């Protein structure tokens, strides 16, 4: 499937992570206008065991996909205790269709579950139907809105329980 693809845990501010983050921000600007995702993120939010940041590297050592989760607990932005929030899921155009997003998502869910988180949540937008389709097919359902963009019509919030009850 993903030949020679290696997943590595890196800090959120690793140079390769910043490179992909710049690309994802440009994509959001194209899709939604404005400055991209201005949710305040701090590298410490993704430091284990309170989070995790992954990059996928191809056989030549180039970073081709990213994704991370950070702990969230109940607050005035609509999160609940035990939430793990998915951030910066991105696959470069030339590596799409290899199942990388699904692979990163599965790793992040497993890690968050191990860390004791009870629900994975994410926010995406109505102009990313491929992302929404991936999440639906991975067991996510639409959820009560939360986070920085909860007041935006284009915002889609999704959630999946991490505990098999």
N, C-alpha and C positions, 0 to 999 in steps of 0.2 A: 504494500500500500504506500506508505511514506518511506521510500527507499533512502537510506542513509540520513534520515532526519533524526536529529538528536535534540531532546528537550533538556534544557539546563535551567537551574534555579539561579537567578541573578538579582542584584538589588534593582529597585525601581529606577534609580538614577544611573545605572550602568550605561556606558556610551552607546551600545547597540540598542538598548531599550529606549534611550532618548531619540535615536534615529528613527525607530519605528513609531514612536509616539508623535514625532513631527509629521510623519506620513499620515497617521490616523487623524490628526488634527486637521490637516489639509483636506482629507476626505470629508470630515464633518463640515468644514467651511463650504465646500462645494455643494454638499447635500442640503445644508440647513442655513447657510449664510452666517454672518457673525464671525466670532473668533474661534469657533470650535468648542470643545467641551471645557468650560472654565471651572468645573468642579474643583475645589482646592484639594490637591493630593500631596501628601508628604511621603518621601521614601520610607520613613519609619512605619507607615501604615501597612506596608507589605512585608515587613520583617517577620519571619517565623518566630514564634508559633501564632502570631496574631494576623498573619497573612502569608502570601507567597506570590512571587512573580516569576513567570516562566517565559523563556524565549525558545523558539524552535530554530535550529540551525540546519542548513542543507549540507550536502556532502562536501561542498567547497568551503564551508565555514561561514557562509553568509547568513545573517539573521533573517528569517522569512515569516515568522509569526510570533505574536505575543499574547499574554493574558495574565491576569492576576486576580487575587481576591484579598479583601481586607475585612477585618472584624467590624461589625456594627452592632450597637445595642440600642434599646429604645431611646428615641430622642424626638425633638419637635419636627424632624424632617420625615417622620413616618416609618422609621425602621422599627424592628422588634428585637428584643433580647435574643441573642444567639444567631443573628443574621451574619452571613458571609456575603459580601457584595462583590460581584464580578466587575472588573474594570479592564479597559484597554484590550479587549479581545480584537485582534486584527491579524489578517493574513495578507501578505503582499500579493498584488494581482497575479504575478507569475507563478505563485505557489497555491492558488485557489483550486479547489476540486480534489485535493489530495487527502482530505479528511483531517487536516491539521487542527482546525478549530474544534472539531469534535474530540480529538485526542487531548488537546490542551484543556478543554472543558471537563473531560472525565478525570484528568489528573487533579485539576483544581477542586472539583467536587470531593474527590477521595481525600485530598489533603485537608480540606475544611472540615470534613466529617471526622477525620482523625483528630483534628484540633478541638473537637467538641462543639462545632457550630451545628445548628439544627435546621437552617434554611439558607439556600443560596438565592440571592436576589440580584436582579440586574435591571438596568434601564437602557432601552434602545429607542429608536425613533421610527416613525412610520415610513421613512424613505429608505429603510434598510430591510426590505422584505426577505432577503436571503438570511439575514441574522435572525429575524423573527421565526422563519421556517426552521432553522437549525434548533432554536430553543424549544419550539413546540415539539419537534421530533425527538428532543432529548428529555421530554417529560416536564417542561415548564408550562405554567398556565399564567394568564394575565392576572395581575395582582393590583391591590390598592396602590395608588401612586405614592412614591417617596422620592427623596433626594433633591438635588439642586434644581432639576427641571420639572418637578412635580406639577407646576402650574401650566406647563406648556401643552397645547393640544396635540402636538406631534409626538409627545413623549409616550412610550409604551413601557410599563413596568411589568416584570415577570418574576415568578418565584417557583421554587421546587423544594419540597421537604428533603432534608439530607438523612433523616432518621427513617429507617423502615419501621413504622410503628406496628 
